[in-house]
Amino acid sequence: MHKFLYMPAAMLAMLVVGLTACSSEKETTDEPTTTITDDPYAVIAAPAYADDAKKLSLQTPIVFETGSEQITFDEIELCESGDYVIRATILPLSVAKQKATRVDSDADFRPVTDYFTGSFTRLSANSYKLNELDATMQCTPSAAGESYDVSYTSSVGNFESVAQLKKGTTSSARLTNLCRTWDITNCHVGMTVTGKDIEDATFTGKLNLGLLSSHIRKNVNVDYYYDSTWMIDEVIITKAGSLYFIFDNGSTFVGTWSWTDETTGRFRLAWDKTSDVQLPLFDGECYALFPDAKSCTLGFNKQITTNDNKPCEVKLRLTMKP
């Protein structure tokens, strides 16, 4: 099944209010109290599909019709823990058949960007089953390994395409640790306003953005509003430089990441700016720590200015399990 990037209008309205307090945000330059160094640190076993992971940009998109929609796949990523993410554009079938010339000027004729997510299984070398789509995909690499011949077969048809491989980050033990699918087990938040610490809070289980924003508003004069149904379930980080927040309502937030200092576990996260929604507390400079062989701490330090013009630092720590 496909999982939508956009949110219902009511939820978007709440997010827009929250964003008004974010215009003065900047990344903190403070170093985390604990960092990865060249000293020994916990090494996590490689995920099951680390060698299969790849991000493919289809030179000839896969286009098919289903129900009342025309769906176009133009990018497929197989992730390290056995998840796939497919970028698609969707048009109402009636619009697609008109071959309208107003696509860029009329919202009713503009394609919607969507992401299909699910799990895959390796059938044989370079051959995979995309389970939720009930589709098989054969990826045959070129001699140089920079492109692939892709054969995609499902109930909607058989398709052939050539795909360019998205080159990823140079392999390392830290990269292997980081790149996989993570389940969020808790979120710890701490705040400092004009140098005074506010009582910390920890939320267990999935990251409930509604509870998080309520706690921040309770203690700091800012306008962060998120609906309590906004629950981040998983974080997918890939060696191709993708980072996905998977919500339990089916939404997928899409970003990119790159190391800024691998020896301290620091990297920069940037969300897709074309999206209707953003997560301003979870972008920019962040860091990943591996305290043991079965967990990761993902940290974000953000400097904001309150509505009463006071400097405030928000420290978010996500504890995650593979």
N, C-alpha and C positions, 0 to 999 in steps of 0.2 A: 504494500500500500504506500501511497505517497504521503509525505508529512509536510505541512505547509509552513512557509516562511512568514507569511503575513498573519496578523491577529485580527479578531473581531473589532469592529469600530469602537465599541465602548472601551475595550482594553487599550486600544491605541490612544484614545483620548486621555486616559489616566497616565499613560507613559509620557505624552506630550507635556502634561503638567510637571511631571518629574524632571523632565529635561531642562526646564527653565532654571533650575538650581545648578545645572551642570556646566553652564556656559563659562564659569570662572575656574573650572577644574584645571589642574596641571599635575604632572607626575611628580612625586616626591623624589628627591635625590638621596634620601637616607638609605643606607645599606641595610638589608635584613640582618637580624641579630645572629642568624645561623645561615651559613652558606655552604655550598659544595666547594671544596678546594681540591688540591692535588693529593691530599691525604686520603686514605681509604674511606669509601662511603659504601652504603648498601647497594648491591647490584641485584637487579630484578631479572628473573629469567625472561628470555625473549618471548614475545607473544607468538601464538601458534602460526600466524600467517605473515610473520615479519618478512620472509623472503618473497612473498607473493604481492606485497603491497606496492601499488603503483597508481599514479594519477594520469589519466589519458584524456587528451583533448581531441575530440573526433573531428577530423577534417571534413567528412561527409556525415552530417548529423543523422541520427535515427529518427525518422518521422513516422508516426502512426496515428490512427484514429481509434478512439474508444468512447462509447456512449455519445455524448454531445460535445466532445473536446478533440482538438488536435494537439498531440503532445510531441515535443521535439527534445530528444536527448542530445546534448552537445559535450558533456563532460562526465566521465565515470571515474570514481576513485574506489579502489579496493584498499581497505585499511588494515592495519597490522593485526588487529584482534578478530578479524573475520566479519567486519561490517563493510557495507558499501554505501556510498553517497553518490547519487546521480543528479546532476544539475539539469533542469528541464525548463522549457518555456511552454506555456499552455495558452491556447486560444479557443474560444467557442468555435465549434465546427462550422457554424453558419458564417462566422466572420472569416475564418480561414478560407472557405470556398469562394468568398467574394474577392479574395486577394485585394483587400482594401488598401488604398493608398494613404489612408488617414491614420495609420498605426501610431505614428509618432506625435500626432496632434490631438487625438481623441481618445480619452481614457477607455471608452467602450471597445476600442479596436486595438488597445495596447496589450501585448502578451504579458502574462504573469510569470515571474520567475518562481520556480518551485523546486523542492528537493525531495527525491525519493530515497528513503533510507531503509536498511534491513540487514540481513545477514547473508553471507555467501558460504559455499562449501567447495573445496577443491575436488574436482572429479578426476583429474589427471594433470600432468604438467601443462600449465598455461590454459587449463580448461576449468570453468567454474559454473556452479549453479547459483543463481540469484534467487534465494528461496521464496521471498514474498512475492516476487514478480513471476515466479514459475518460469524462469528464463535461463538459458544457458549461454555462456559467452566464452569464445575461444580467442585468446590473445597470442598471436604468433609474432615474436620479436624479429626485427630486421637484424642483419649481420652486425651492424654497429650498435644495436640495442637502444637506439634513440627513437624508434617508431615501431608501431605494431600494426599488423593486419588483424582487424577485429571482426569476428562473426558473431552476430547476436540473433538468437532464435527464441521465439516465444509464441504464444497463441495469436499474437497480433501480426506475426510475419517473420520472415528471415531477412536479415540486413547485413551488408558488408560495408566496412569503412576502414580507412587508414587513420591511425591516431598518433599524435605526437606525445612523447613521454615528458611529463613535467619533472625536470631534474630536481632532486632533493638535496638535503644537507649531507655533508660528508659523514659517513658512518662513524660512530663512536659508542662507547659504553653508556655515556650519558644520553645520547640520542636513543639508543635501544630502550633505556629506562623510561624515557619520556613518551615515546611514540607508541600509543596503544589506546584502547578504550578504557576509561576510568569511570567507576561508579562513585558518586559523591556520598560520603557517610556523615559529614557534618561541616558546618560553616562557623568559624569563630570570627567575631567582629569586635574591634576595639577602636575607640575614638579619643582624640585629644583636641580640646578647644582652648585656644589661647594658652597653651602649655599645661592645661589641667586635664588629667586623665578622667575619662568617663568609664563607668563600670562596664566591663566586658560582658559579652553574651555569646552563648554557643547554641546553635540550632542543629539538632541531630536529624539524620535522614536526608532526603532530597533537599536541595536548596530552595526554600520557599521565599521568593522575592517579596511577597506581601509581608511576611513576618519580619524580614530583614529591613524593609523600608519603614515599617511601623516602629521598629526599635530605634532606627536612626532619627526619625521625626520626633519620637518621644524625648530624646535627649539633646537634639540639636535642631536649631531653627532653620530647617531646609524643607524643600518641597518635593521630596522623593515619594512618588506614589506608584506602586505596582499592585496588581490584583493578586489576591491570595491563591488564585489558581495557577499562577506562573511558577511552575516547579521544574527546576533544572535537574534532570535525572542522570545524564551522562555527559562526560567530556571526552571527545575524540581528538587526539593530537597525532598528526602523521608526519613522516619524514619528508613528504612532498611540500611541507610548509602550510598545511591546512589545520585549522582548529575549529571544531564544531561544538556548540552547546546544544544538546538534545533535550527538549522539554518533554514531560510526560504526556502532554496533550497533543504531541505529534509535530510541534514546531521545531525548526532547525535554524539556529543562528550560525552564520558562516563568517569565519575570519581567517586571517593568515598570521603566521608567526615566523620569527627568525631570531637566532641567537644575537644578543648584544655582548654577552660575556659568558661563554660556556663554562668557564672554570668556577664561576659563582652561581651557575644555574639561571642566569638572567636572560630573558628574551623579551621581544617586543610583540605585542598582540594588536592587530588592527582589524576591526570589524568591517564588513562590506558596507561602504558608505551609501550604496544605492538602496539599501534596505529601508523600509518604512519605519523601522524601530531600531534602537541602539541600546546598549548596556554600558552607560558611561563610567560606572564604577569598576568595570571589568575590562579595561583596555589600557593601552600604553605599556609601560614597563612593568613586568611582573617577574616572578621567579619560581623555580620548582626545586624542592628538596626531597631527598629520599632517605628518611630516617631509618627505615628497615626494608627488608626485601619484599614487603607486601603492602607498601603504601607510598603515597606521594602527597606532599603539601604544596599547594599552588597558592602563592601569595600575591596580593595586590595592595600597594600603598598609594593612596590618592590624597592630594591636597585640594581642598575646596574652600570656598568662602561662604559663610552662612548668610541668611537673609539680613541679619543685623550686622553684617560686615566684620565677622570674626573669623580668623584663620582656623581651619579645622582639618585634622588629618584622620582619614578613615583607613583602618588596616583590616583587610579581609584575608582569611586563611581557609582554604578549602582542603579538607582531608579526604583523600580519594583512595579507593582500592581497585586493583586491576580485575 
